[in-house]
């Protein structure tokens, strides 16, 4: 990593920081810090935001990232309705929208993104991020498999959107995207290692180790929904099994269990209302699903020993009974010999949380290319 990249990384991680603090944190010389700051500041990527006067000595000038230097677009591709946002470089959403679709035709998705960009015109957009549930080849921007949501296999959605918009486009698994957003801007920004577990029609996990996203050799790290956890369920998972976590604790599995007990089919959009109106059934089903989830969370805590586990359920199942059952099972099963226990927290889903995660993927790609690792030249965006 070049000196400029190291300096920019530390400035991004801090709200405000002085050059003397940068020297302490990086171990670089004063001249190296000063030169790097001048080069990045010359294009407006960082800015001076005031000064700090200590008891003795000269005031220290504070530096901060210029969040409005550029923007990225984040898209969460979902079953019937997708969310799209425009975010500044600090992850603040400045525009948001939704678009509906009866089928997931890549060229139509690209048109929807291009239309949103035209509608929010006047912003320097340096990247687009797409968050898709399933197995992703992030390097090529290809959705290898997304059976539970958009039904794609080997779809080069990244290149399709990039060709239509003329903007670099990244594609990432939605759990990975959300984990990256929490690392950069959210609840986990002070954690070194953590896992974000996402619960919806599918179940996955974004794994951060030493503040870096871990995808695994084939890009399937975090596919925890297919861990066997129980006796066979009446709901068949997308992987074909009936005894995995996804067949027990996903929103579709919970809807299936409720439908069985009521004797009528329950659509996902009515699941939360049904659970509210049928408290006895809700308690039974959510306790079963939450207990299975908590056991898997305990396995993750033991295997990875992270600082924290974050659970992000979709709105349908983000209910106190479900959280309580999962937390109770987690505490019962987690390894008790740790000096500092892994914390477990539930994230309250916001409407555009997933799209914001997608925007974060594009933000990371921009910063990875903004300061070249060879030569240390700062690249201006188009």
Phi, psi and omega in degrees: 000132180291166178299317179300319181295319180296316180296314181297322179299316180291323178295321179296323184285341181251146176292313177216140183207146179263166179295326178294322176293325176298321179297318181294316185286327184262337185077009180276161180285163180298320181292321179294318178297312183299317180296317180295317180299316181299318184292317180287325181290331184297333178261001175090011182285332171236161184214158175277135185234026179124192181218161180237118180264119176265177185302320181229154177092177181284153176299146178261126177286132181262137180248149178212156175294138173277093189298332183263016175299323180202173184224159173230159177251133178240135182232126171259113179273121184234182189297303184246329184222128181251150178254144180221138183225157168249126186234145172278182187287354174256015176079010179277125180281125181250341173215148178214153178201172175228150171221141183257156180203140177273338177216155184258075177274121185307318181294328178288321174302316180298321178295320178298317179294316180298322179294319178298317180299320178295323182290332180256029184310157180099359179250142175280104183261121186252359180186155175235136176240135177243127178252122184229134174288131179132197183263125189238138167265093186295328182295321181262350182073034185246133171274109182284322180198128176217067186293327187279344183237279189269353176070030182265152169218125179054049180257119181278062187297327179298305177301324180297313180291319180298320180294321181288323186263337185075018183239136178307132185234129178249147177236135183215149170304140187296326177293319177297319180297317180294321178298319179295320178296319179293325177295315186280319192227355191244214187296335186258015186294343177255003179274149176271317178222137180198169179228134173252120179259126181253134183238119177203223174295334170237173178229129179214180180215139171259125187249122177248122178237125183051043176064025176231142179289130179254117182259339185087173185295320183252011179077015182249010175302135180098000178281063186284348181297343184256014172285130179289130186228345190202179172295155183309141178261164175282349178263129179266125180290163178297338180277355178097352181265159178241007183240017182262170184301320182295330179281356183242320191240001176286165180296324178293320179295320178294318177298321178297316180295319178294318180300318179300316184288329180271339181081011177222147180291142180242121177283151182302321183293345178251005186295312182299317179296319179295317178298323179292322184277344181237073188298325181291315177295319180300315181300314181296311185290315182290327177295318179296311182294317181295323179296317178295319178297314181301324178295320179290322177300321178295323176297316179299318180297323181285317184288316185262339182049053182278168174295321185206156169242130177244134181245127183240090179276148171293164187304325185303324189238010180278075187236149183305320182297321180292315179298317182296315180298317180294316182294321179295314180294323178298312181296328180286328188259343185291148182298126189272002188266005184285143176292317176234121186286148172292129179276150178239125180225143174261134177268131176278117185295129169261161186302324185247021182302317184287321177294324176297324174298318178298320177298325179296325177298317178293325177298315179298319179296320178299313182291330177295330181258344183295323177244109184291138180284343176253116180091337176073020181283139177271124184265131175278136176289160178294000000 
